[in-house]
Amino acid sequence: MTTTTALFGLTATELVAGYRAGTLSPVEVTEAVIAQVEHCEPHIHAFYIFDPEGAREMARASEARWRAGTPIEKDGISIDGVPATIKENIATVGTPSPIGTAATPLIPAAKDAPPAARMREAGAVILGKTTMPEFGAMSSGLSSIHELTRNPWNLAMNPGGSSAGAGAGGAAGYGPLHIGTDIGGSVRFPAAWCGLMGLKPSLGRINIDPPYMGRCAGPMTRTVEDAALMMAVLSRPDPEERDYRNLPQAEIDWMDLGMDLKGVKIGLQLYPGCGMEVNPEVVAPVEAAAKLFEAAGAVIEPLDPWMTPELLKGLDNFWLARAAQDLAKLSEAQRAKVLPLFLEYASHGASFTGAEVFDAYSATVEIRRRTVEATKPFDFVLAPLSPHISFPAEWGYPTNDPARAMDHISYSVPFNMSEQPVSSLPCGYDSNGVPLGLQIAAHRFDDMGALRMAKAYEEMRGALRPFPMKFGG
């Protein structure tokens, strides 16, 4: 295998091909990634815990398997020896998961959560845990326990969140495979804003622990093919059956990414009907993407908004009630460690009555109903990922206002409530040089459709700017 790409910049599929051919070494690749982390980490702060010695041990074990001709693989799928990161809130044995806040006691996890277990079983070289913001409740890298995570494309700007470190590390060359979690856009925002491919799968496709309404884990990679490769591993069943929402095991050929676009019916949603005012910079590249699909034979039709300000506020109130309840369980000493911005956000939920909380929950159900109804006439939906362009790294929210903390999730969160799979990809760059996001939603259970549409767009879109993998000269 010959390549001019640095080892830390190779994709997972390229690495596995090199391991199989004997032209690449998991140990050599891991050392290159470790050196890249050491070079970039002082600038972007993507890691909560970086474990180079543990990674080296896994790489040596993988190299021995490849040399013996016995790599870990199933149905021809292998990620044995491929460097990977795992988001801080996905438990890994022996490591605390503070959920982005200094208020959480640092108790080592007794076992791997399902996504981490599947990666470890498959032989991935786990480099460590990536950062997330306070309680995972911000679309940023702002936290009371982690250093501020920055966007590699523009260090003054936000990487997005809550899978902030996964996005930043993926763009900076911290290996090709990264796992995030998503309850309102937390895989998709940092993936797209850091120039990656992200997939929020159908709820239950990837087992997760603890489960929660709308919450799922998903891959964040530099290519669609690598995201599909991760799905082949992450979607495997959890022997302990810890996720009560898990879908029945399905026979899916995750690497079958070809798609004929002729006659495919696509809804084009340019405005969400609520939340922040839509910046024209985010709309133009989505319209351009729709034209590419149309030129390939797809049928594009406008899709009117189905969300309302009242529904988005209802969802936010439901989360506010949860945040207030979480804070109420803390001691005074613990509360003193919480980021003041989060305290201000959660304070709005402390006085809700039971009837108000019920109304808030009912809004989440209505969002699900309307999303399914609105998207039913189409095979897929194209939309901007978010209504705004990049914002300062130091902000917790794109609005910089805790009273409007969720005004930016108007495009993304409906598909968490409806449990539909959504791909997000970069589709251009804003005036700050930060990638803009395209969202491609499919019907529930059609995760392959979301991936195939993403692959088709990736090929039609053509090459983007090189990833920002060098800092400080």
C-alpha positions in Angstrom: 0.0 0.0 0.0 1.4 3.4 -1.0 0.1 6.7 0.2 1.2 10.2 0.7 -1.2 10.7 3.6 0.3 10.8 7.1 -0.5 7.6 9.1 -2.7 9.6 11.5 -4.8 10.9 8.7 -5.6 7.5 7.1 -9.2 6.2 7.2 -10.2 3.0 9.0 -10.8 1.2 5.8 -7.3 2.2 4.5 -5.7 1.1 7.7 -7.4 -2.3 7.7 -6.5 -2.9 4.1 -2.8 -2.1 5.0 -2.9 -4.4 8.0 -4.3 -7.2 5.9 -1.7 -6.7 3.2 1.1 -6.4 5.7 2.1 -2.9 4.6 1.0 -1.1 7.7 1.5 -1.9 11.4 -1.0 -1.2 14.2 1.9 -0.3 16.4 3.4 2.2 13.9 0.0 3.7 13.3 -0.8 4.1 17.0 2.6 5.8 17.6 1.8 8.2 14.8 -1.6 9.0 16.3 -0.1 9.4 19.8 2.4 11.9 18.4 -0.4 13.8 16.6 -2.4 14.0 19.8 0.6 15.3 21.7 1.2 17.9 19.0 -2.5 19.1 18.8 -3.9 18.6 22.3 -2.4 21.8 23.8 -4.4 23.8 21.2 -7.8 22.0 21.0 -8.2 20.1 24.4 -10.3 17.2 23.0 -9.4 14.6 25.6 -10.8 14.1 29.0 -8.5 11.1 29.5 -5.7 10.2 27.1 -4.2 6.8 27.7 -1.2 6.3 25.3 0.2 3.3 27.3 -3.1 1.5 27.2 -3.3 2.2 23.5 0.2 0.9 22.9 -0.7 -2.3 24.7 -3.8 -2.8 22.5 -1.8 -2.0 19.4 0.8 -4.6 20.2 -1.9 -7.3 20.8 -3.5 -6.3 17.5 -0.3 -6.5 15.6 0.4 -10.0 16.9 -3.1 -11.1 15.7 -2.5 -9.7 12.2 0.9 -11.3 12.0 -0.5 -14.6 13.0 -3.3 -14.3 10.4 -6.0 -14.3 13.1 -7.4 -10.7 13.3 -10.7 -10.1 15.0 -13.3 -10.0 12.3 -16.9 -11.0 11.7 -18.5 -11.4 8.3 -15.4 -9.9 6.7 -15.7 -6.7 8.9 -12.7 -5.7 11.0 -11.5 -2.7 12.9 -8.7 -4.6 14.7 -5.9 -2.2 15.4 -7.7 0.9 14.3 -7.3 3.9 16.7 -10.6 5.1 18.2 -11.9 7.5 20.9 -15.0 7.2 23.1 -17.0 10.0 24.5 -16.6 10.7 28.2 -20.2 9.7 29.2 -19.9 6.3 27.6 -18.6 4.2 30.5 -15.3 2.4 30.1 -14.1 0.0 32.8 -11.9 1.7 35.4 -12.6 5.2 34.3 -15.0 7.8 35.9 -17.6 9.4 33.8 -18.2 12.9 35.3 -20.7 13.9 32.5 -18.8 17.1 31.9 -19.1 18.5 35.4 -16.9 18.8 38.4 -19.9 18.2 40.6 -19.9 14.4 39.8 -18.0 12.1 42.1 -15.2 10.5 40.2 -16.1 6.8 40.6 -14.4 4.4 38.2 -16.9 2.5 36.0 -17.2 -1.2 36.9 -17.6 -2.2 33.2 -17.8 -0.9 29.7 -21.1 0.5 28.4 -22.3 -1.4 25.3 -20.7 0.9 22.6 -17.3 0.8 24.4 -17.6 -3.0 24.8 -18.4 -3.6 21.1 -15.3 -1.5 20.1 -13.0 -3.3 22.6 -14.3 -6.7 21.6 -13.6 -5.8 17.9 -9.9 -5.0 18.7 -10.0 -1.2 18.3 -7.1 0.7 19.8 -8.9 2.9 22.4 -6.9 6.1 22.9 -9.0 7.5 25.7 -12.1 9.5 26.4 -13.1 12.7 24.7 -14.6 15.8 26.4 -18.2 17.0 26.7 -19.8 20.1 28.2 -21.6 20.6 31.6 -24.1 17.7 32.1 -24.0 17.3 28.3 -26.6 20.1 28.1 -24.7 22.6 25.8 -23.8 22.6 22.2 -20.2 23.5 23.0 -17.0 22.4 24.7 -17.6 24.5 27.9 -17.2 22.5 31.1 -16.3 22.9 34.8 -14.1 19.8 34.7 -12.6 19.7 31.3 -10.4 22.3 29.6 -12.2 24.3 27.0 -12.4 22.3 23.7 -11.9 24.4 20.6 -12.6 23.9 16.9 -9.5 22.9 14.9 -10.8 24.8 11.9 -10.7 28.0 13.8 -9.4 27.9 17.4 -11.5 31.0 18.3 -14.6 29.1 17.4 -16.8 26.4 19.1 -16.5 22.7 18.0 -20.2 22.2 18.9 -21.4 19.6 21.4 -22.1 17.8 23.4 -19.7 15.4 21.7 -17.2 18.2 21.5 -13.9 16.4 21.9 -14.9 13.6 19.5 -15.5 16.3 16.8 -12.4 18.2 17.5 -10.2 15.1 17.8 -11.7 13.6 14.6 -10.8 16.7 12.6 -7.3 17.0 14.1 -6.2 13.4 13.2 -6.8 11.6 16.5 -7.4 8.4 14.6 -10.3 7.7 12.3 -13.1 6.4 14.6 -14.9 8.3 17.2 -18.1 7.6 19.2 -20.5 10.4 20.4 -24.0 10.5 21.8 -27.0 12.5 20.6 -30.2 13.6 22.3 -30.8 16.8 20.3 -28.0 17.0 17.9 -24.9 16.1 20.0 -23.3 13.8 17.4 -24.4 15.8 14.4 -23.4 19.3 15.5 -19.8 18.7 16.3 -19.4 16.2 13.5 -20.5 18.7 10.8 -19.0 21.8 12.4 -15.6 19.9 12.6 -15.9 18.6 9.0 -16.9 15.0 9.9 -19.6 12.6 8.9 -21.9 11.8 11.8 -24.8 9.4 12.1 -27.6 9.5 14.6 -29.0 6.0 14.1 -32.5 4.8 14.7 -33.1 4.7 18.4 -32.2 1.2 19.6 -30.0 0.3 16.7 -26.9 0.8 18.9 -27.4 -0.5 22.5 -26.6 2.2 25.1 -26.5 2.3 28.9 -28.2 4.1 30.5 -31.0 4.5 28.0 -33.1 7.7 27.9 -35.8 9.1 25.7 -34.2 10.2 22.4 -30.6 9.4 23.4 -28.4 7.3 21.2 -24.8 6.7 20.4 -23.4 7.2 16.9 -20.2 7.2 14.8 -18.2 10.3 14.0 -15.7 9.8 11.2 -14.0 11.5 8.3 -15.7 9.4 5.6 -19.1 7.8 5.2 -17.5 4.4 4.6 -15.8 4.5 8.0 -19.1 5.4 9.6 -20.7 2.4 8.0 -17.8 0.2 9.2 -18.4 1.5 12.8 -22.1 0.7 12.5 -21.3 -2.9 11.6 -19.5 -3.1 15.0 -21.6 -0.9 17.2 -25.0 -2.4 16.1 -24.0 -5.9 17.3 -26.1 -7.2 20.2 -25.3 -6.6 23.8 -25.1 -9.9 25.6 -26.2 -8.3 28.9 -29.3 -6.7 27.2 -28.9 -3.4 29.1 -30.8 -1.3 26.7 -34.6 -2.0 26.9 -35.2 -0.1 23.7 -32.9 -2.2 21.6 -34.1 -3.2 18.2 -34.1 -6.9 17.1 -30.8 -7.9 15.5 -31.1 -7.3 11.7 -29.1 -8.7 8.9 -27.7 -5.5 7.4 -24.8 -5.3 4.9 -23.5 -2.0 6.3 -20.8 -1.7 3.6 -23.3 -1.9 0.7 -23.4 1.9 0.1 -24.4 2.1 -3.5 -27.7 3.8 -4.4 -29.7 4.7 -7.5 -31.1 8.2 -6.9 -33.5 8.1 -9.9 -37.0 8.7 -8.7 -36.0 9.1 -5.0 -38.4 11.6 -3.4 -36.7 14.2 -1.2 -38.3 16.8 0.9 -36.3 20.0 1.1 -36.8 21.8 4.5 -35.1 25.1 4.5 -36.8 26.8 7.5 -37.7 25.1 10.8 -40.6 27.2 12.0 -39.1 28.0 15.4 -35.9 28.8 17.2 -33.2 31.1 16.1 -33.4 33.2 13.0 -32.0 31.3 10.1 -28.7 32.7 8.8 -28.6 32.8 5.0 -25.1 31.3 5.0 -26.5 27.9 6.2 -29.3 27.8 3.5 -27.3 28.2 0.3 -25.2 25.1 0.5 -28.2 23.0 1.3 -30.0 24.3 -1.8 -26.8 23.5 -3.7 -26.9 19.9 -2.3 -30.5 19.5 -3.3 -29.6 20.5 -6.9 -26.9 17.8 -7.0 -29.5 15.2 -5.9 -31.9 16.5 -8.5 -29.4 16.4 -11.2 -28.8 12.7 -10.3 -32.5 11.9 -10.8 -34.1 12.6 -7.5 -37.4 14.5 -7.1 -37.1 17.5 -4.9 -40.2 19.0 -3.3 -40.3 21.8 -0.7 -41.3 20.7 2.9 -43.0 23.2 5.1 -42.1 23.5 8.8 -44.0 21.4 11.2 -42.4 22.6 14.5 -43.7 25.6 16.4 -42.2 27.8 19.1 -44.6 26.3 21.6 -43.4 22.8 20.9 -39.7 23.7 21.1 -40.3 25.5 24.3 -42.3 22.5 25.7 -39.4 20.2 24.9 -37.0 22.6 26.6 -39.2 22.8 29.6 -39.1 19.0 29.9 -35.3 19.1 29.9 -35.3 22.0 32.3 -37.4 20.0 34.8 -34.9 17.2 34.5 -31.9 19.6 35.0 -33.5 21.1 38.0 -34.1 17.7 39.5 -30.5 16.7 38.8 -29.3 19.7 40.6 -31.7 19.2 43.5 -30.0 15.9 44.2 -26.6 17.5 44.7 -25.1 18.6 48.0 -24.3 22.3 48.6 -20.6 21.5 48.0 -21.4 19.8 44.7 -23.6 22.6 43.5 -20.8 25.1 44.2 -18.7 23.2 41.5 -21.4 23.5 38.8 -20.7 25.9 35.9 -22.7 29.1 36.7 -24.1 29.2 33.2 -25.7 25.8 33.7 -27.1 26.8 37.1 -28.7 29.8 35.4 -30.2 27.6 32.7 -31.6 24.9 35.1 -33.0 27.5 37.5 -35.9 28.1 35.0 -37.1 24.5 35.7 -37.2 24.6 39.5 -40.7 26.0 39.9 -42.6 23.9 37.4 -45.8 22.4 38.6 -46.7 18.8 37.9 -49.2 19.9 35.3 -46.6 22.0 33.6 -44.1 19.1 33.5 -46.9 16.9 32.0 -47.6 19.5 29.3 -43.8 19.6 28.6 -43.7 15.9 28.2 -46.8 16.0 26.0 -44.9 18.4 23.7 -42.2 15.7 23.1 -44.9 13.3 22.1 -46.5 15.8 19.7 -43.1 16.5 18.1 -42.8 12.9 17.4 -46.2 12.7 15.8 -45.7 15.7 13.7 -42.3 14.7 12.5 -43.4 11.3 11.4 -46.5 12.8 9.7 -44.5 15.5 7.9 -41.8 13.2 6.6 -44.0 10.3 5.6 -44.6 11.4 2.0 -40.9 11.5 1.3 -38.1 9.0 1.1 -35.6 11.4 2.7 -35.5 15.0 4.0 -32.6 17.4 3.4 -32.2 20.4 5.7 -29.6 22.6 7.3 -28.2 21.1 10.5 -28.6 24.3 12.4 -29.9 27.9 11.8 -26.6 29.6 12.7 -23.0 29.8 11.7 -20.0 29.2 14.1 -19.8 31.0 17.4 -17.1 31.8 20.0 -15.5 28.8 21.8 -16.2 30.4 25.2 -20.0 30.4 24.7 -22.1 27.6 26.1 -24.8 28.1 23.5 -25.0 29.6 20.0 -27.3 32.3 21.5 -25.0 32.9 24.4 -28.3 33.1 26.4 -29.4 30.4 28.9 -33.0 31.6 28.5 -32.7 30.6 24.8 -30.4 27.7 25.2 -32.2 25.3 22.9 -33.2 27.8 20.2 -30.6 26.2 17.8 -31.9 22.6 17.8 -35.0 23.4 15.8 -33.8 21.4 12.7 -32.1 18.5 14.6 -34.2 17.6 17.7 -37.4 16.5 16.0 -35.6 13.4 14.7 -34.5 12.4 18.2 -38.1 12.5 19.3 -39.3 10.5 16.2 -36.3 8.1 16.5 -35.4 8.5 12.9 -31.9 8.0 11.6 -30.1 11.2 10.4 -26.7 11.7 8.7 -24.9 15.0 9.0 -22.1 16.0 6.7 -20.1 19.2 6.0 -21.5 21.0 2.9 -19.4 24.1 2.8 -17.8 26.7 5.0 -19.0 29.8 6.9 -17.4 33.2 6.9 -15.2 32.1 9.8 -13.8 29.2 7.9 -15.8 26.6 9.9 -17.7 23.8 8.1 -21.5 24.1 7.7 -23.7 21.1 8.1 -26.2 19.3 5.8 -28.7 17.0 7.5 -30.2 13.9 5.7 -33.0 12.2 7.5 -34.6 8.9 6.6 -37.5 6.9 7.9 -37.1 5.0 11.2 -35.1 1.8 10.8 -33.7 2.9 7.4 -30.2 3.6 8.7 -28.8 2.2 5.5 -30.8 4.8 3.5 -29.3 7.6 5.6 -25.8 6.2 5.0 -26.4 5.6 1.3 -27.7 9.1 0.8 -24.7 10.5 2.7 -22.3 8.4 0.5 -24.0 9.7 -2.7 -23.7 13.3 -1.5 -20.1 12.7 -0.4 -19.2 11.6 -4.0 -21.2 14.3 -5.7 -20.0 17.1 -3.4 -16.4 16.4 -4.3 -13.3 17.1 -2.3 -13.4 19.6 0.6 -10.6 21.6 2.2 -7.8 19.5 3.9 -8.4 18.8 7.6 -6.7 21.1 10.0 -4.2 18.7 11.5 -1.3 21.0 12.2 -1.0 23.8 14.7 1.8 26.1 15.9 4.0 25.6 12.9 
